[in-house]
């Protein structure tokens, strides 16, 4: 996924200088030992809310981030199974909820009415 320069810089700073040493392959790990991947949804949500608050943003969270990522991938023409994998959905059909965000793509999926335009 393309990242804004400020996000890329912050991520690089974390990975290169702040991330605790860990054998875990995940980018983000617990700051307190043991340095393992976050698996608790509530912990991830709380960390996201804190990051938004520090940035002076209100009303955002993990669902907004997922929706934003899915919408951008859709507009870029990314295949639904890939979006599903990136978002961590076991069922690719779960990604269909994001189709509403891309009206142009939805229109391209509509077949013409067999009787022509209806007045």
ZAMARGU-4260 file (C-alpha; in steps of 0.2 Angstrom, whole numbers, plus 5000, padded with zeros to 4 digits):
<rodrens>
0) 5000/5000/5000 | 5006/5017/4996 | 5010/5027/5012 | 5010/5046/5015 | 5028/5052/5017
5) 5025/5057/5036 | 5018/5039/5039 | 5032/5031/5030 | 5045/5041/5040 | 5036/5037/5057
10) 5035/5019/5052 | 5054/5019/5047 | 5058/5027/5064 | 5049/5014/5074 | 5056/4999/5064
15) 5074/5006/5064 | 5075/5014/5081 | 5060/5010/5093 | 5054/4993/5089 | 5059/4981/5103
20) 5071/4966/5098 | 5060/4951/5094 | 5060/4936/5083 | 5042/4940/5079 | 5039/4943/5060
25) 5025/4956/5064 | 5030/4974/5062 | 5021/4980/5078 | 5024/4970/5094 | 5021/4973/5112
30) 5033/4986/5120 | 5033/4976/5136 | 5041/4959/5137 | 5037/4946/5130 | 5038/4956/5113
35) 5025/4946/5104 | 5012/4951/5091 | 4997/4960/5096 | 4982/4948/5095 | 4970/4956/5106
40) 4957/4967/5096 | 4954/4978/5111 | 4973/4982/5113 | 4974/4986/5094 | 4959/4998/5095
45) 4966/5007/5111 | 4983/5010/5103 | 4974/5016/5087 | 4963/5028/5097 | 4979/5034/5107
50) 4988/5038/5090 | 4973/5047/5083 | 4972/5057/5099 | 4990/5062/5099 | 4988/5067/5081
55) 4973/5078/5086 | 4961/5068/5076 | 4944/5063/5083 | 4931/5050/5078 | 4943/5038/5069
60) 4948/5020/5073 | 4953/5004/5066 | 4936/5002/5056 | 4939/5018/5048 | 4957/5013/5043
65) 4951/4997/5036 | 4938/5005/5026 | 4950/5018/5020 | 4962/5005/5014 | 4949/4994/5006
70) 4942/5010/4997 | 4959/5015/4990 | 4963/4997/4985 | 4946/4996/4976 | 4949/5013/4967
75) 4967/5007/4961 | 4959/4991/4953 | 4965/4979/4966 | 4956/4962/4965 | 4944/4958/4979
80) 4953/4942/4984 | 4969/4952/4987 | 4959/4966/4997 | 4952/4952/5007 | 4969/4944/5011
85) 4976/4961/5016 | 4962/4965/5027 | 4963/4947/5035 | 4946/4941/5030 | 4944/4922/5029
90) 4930/4924/5017 | 4933/4935/5002 | 4914/4939/5001 | 4916/4949/5017 | 4925/4962/5007
95) 4910/4966/4997 | 4904/4978/5010 | 4917/4990/5003 | 4910/4990/4986 | 4898/5004/4991
100) 4912/5015/4993 | 4917/5015/4975 | 4901/5020/4965 | 4911/5021/4948 | 4917/5003/4950
105) 4899/4998/4955 | 4892/5006/4939 | 4905/4997/4929 | 4897/4980/4935 | 4879/4984/4930
110) 4873/4976/4915 | 4862/4986/4903 | 4843/4984/4905 | 4837/4972/4891 | 4823/4983/4886
115) 4833/4999/4885 | 4831/5014/4896 | 4816/5015/4906 | 4808/5033/4907
</rodrens>
